Amino acid sequence: MDKFGKTAQYIAYGRYLEHAKGDKALFQDPYAQAFAGDFGKEFMEAIATQVGTTVNILADYVAIRTKAFDNFAVEAVSAGGCRQVVVFGCGGDSRSHRLLEGVRVFNVDLPDVIDFRKTILEPRPQVIEVAADLASPETIWPTALTNGGFDASQPTLWILEGLLMYIPPTDQVRLLQAIETLSAPGSKVVGDVFNNAYMTAESGQPLLTEWSKWAAPPRTDAAIEEPETFFGRFGFDVEVKGYEHDDLNFGLISEEERAWWAEHPRVPGEEMPRNLHFFSR
Ligand SMILES: C[S@@+](CC[C@H](N)C(=O)[O-])C[C@H]1O[C@@H](n2cnc3c(N)ncnc32)[C@H](O)[C@@H]1O
């Protein structure tokens, strides 16, 4: 697994820890442990030690994001009317196997990640794995989607979870332009981005320094300050949520932290480190 795919193993370990809560878990992900491997565990433990937090707190953030996007995806393919789902930078995402039924799912990532996925997820007729570099001037994935039965006349849910912070700005724009071209009315986006302060705040540097020893770090130039404006350029009306939103954090963050975030609501342009979650309205 290259330095990008390794980031997916960290996230998979967070999902595994939530899964391991059993009856108390927000979701079950029976594939997460295999995706994480030993590396995902070692990586998350090293980050926790280095930045003076606990693995459980780091894992909770992963669980919150997973559950929020799970809920959105289920709604989008049922009441929302999306007939197909494309998961960009899918890493160890197993929604095609554990969550989504009755729709075609396209999982897109770098070739070695797709190869790794094929050793873990059993093949299914409705699930198409697509190897593509999304940070390349060659946009090969739309053809692969079409060959796999993608229908541009039907609404699509596009998932961009934990991806855009690794993609240079020109490639972000190219990706969104292609998405816009392929989006029938009713299509939706969901995902997350980091703002500038997340990348540059002094308080965040120990984490980023440690992270870069283990895997590809997020790119400073990939920060997106206002997802509303960014996605609006490509025809998507999005709502942005942070951890202060109760329907995002599922009570998993402490009362103190929740209160702190509630007192520091997101203001576009405000210099506070944020992981901004965006959801089509
Ligand atoms: C932090 S992981 C997130 C994985 C998954 N979305 C999740 O939330 O579990 C980032 C993923 O983006 C993928 N990625 C990064 N750069 C990419 C690129 N240029 N083209 C395709 N995938 C890329 C990585 O390989 C990795 O699987």
The ligand as a MOL file (V3000), in Angstrom:
LIG
                    3D

  0  0  0     0  0            999 V3000
M  V30 BEGIN CTAB
M  V30 COUNTS 27 29 0 0 0
M  V30 BEGIN ATOM
M  V30 1 C -8.0770 9.0130 4.3990 0
M  V30 2 S -8.3750 7.7610 3.1910 0 CHG=1
M  V30 3 C -10.1640 7.7240 3.2090 0
M  V30 4 C -10.6890 6.4190 2.7140 0
M  V30 5 C -12.2100 6.2690 2.7690 0
M  V30 6 N -12.9020 7.2850 1.9870 0
M  V30 7 C -12.6900 6.2960 4.1940 0
M  V30 8 O -13.2060 7.3400 4.6330 0
M  V30 9 O -12.5120 5.3110 4.8710 0 CHG=-1
M  V30 10 C -8.0230 8.6070 1.6420 0
M  V30 11 C -8.1990 7.7250 0.4300 0
M  V30 12 O -8.0600 8.5490 -0.7360 0
M  V30 13 C -7.2870 7.8480 -1.6850 0
M  V30 14 N -6.5990 8.7790 -2.5760 0
M  V30 15 C -5.7070 9.7340 -2.2320 0
M  V30 16 N -5.2320 10.3240 -3.3330 0
M  V30 17 C -5.8500 9.7330 -4.3900 0
M  V30 18 C -5.7720 9.9010 -5.8020 0
M  V30 19 N -4.9290 10.7790 -6.3310 0
M  V30 20 N -6.5400 9.1420 -6.5880 0
M  V30 21 C -7.3890 8.2090 -6.0420 0
M  V30 22 N -7.5070 8.0060 -4.7200 0
M  V30 23 C -6.7390 8.7560 -3.9180 0
M  V30 24 C -6.2950 7.0580 -0.8400 0
M  V30 25 O -5.6890 6.0090 -1.5660 0
M  V30 26 C -7.1520 6.6090 0.3210 0
M  V30 27 O -7.7670 5.3850 0.0810 0
M  V30 END ATOM
M  V30 BEGIN BOND
M  V30 1 1 1 2
M  V30 2 1 2 3
M  V30 3 1 2 10
M  V30 4 1 3 4
M  V30 5 1 4 5
M  V30 6 1 5 6
M  V30 7 1 5 7
M  V30 8 2 7 8
M  V30 9 1 7 9
M  V30 10 1 10 11
M  V30 11 1 11 12
M  V30 12 1 11 26
M  V30 13 1 12 13
M  V30 14 1 13 14
M  V30 15 1 13 24
M  V30 16 1 14 15
M  V30 17 1 14 23
M  V30 18 2 15 16
M  V30 19 1 16 17
M  V30 20 1 17 18
M  V30 21 2 17 23
M  V30 22 1 18 19
M  V30 23 2 18 20
M  V30 24 1 20 21
M  V30 25 2 21 22
M  V30 26 1 22 23
M  V30 27 1 24 25
M  V30 28 1 24 26
M  V30 29 1 26 27
M  V30 END BOND
M  V30 END CTAB
M  END
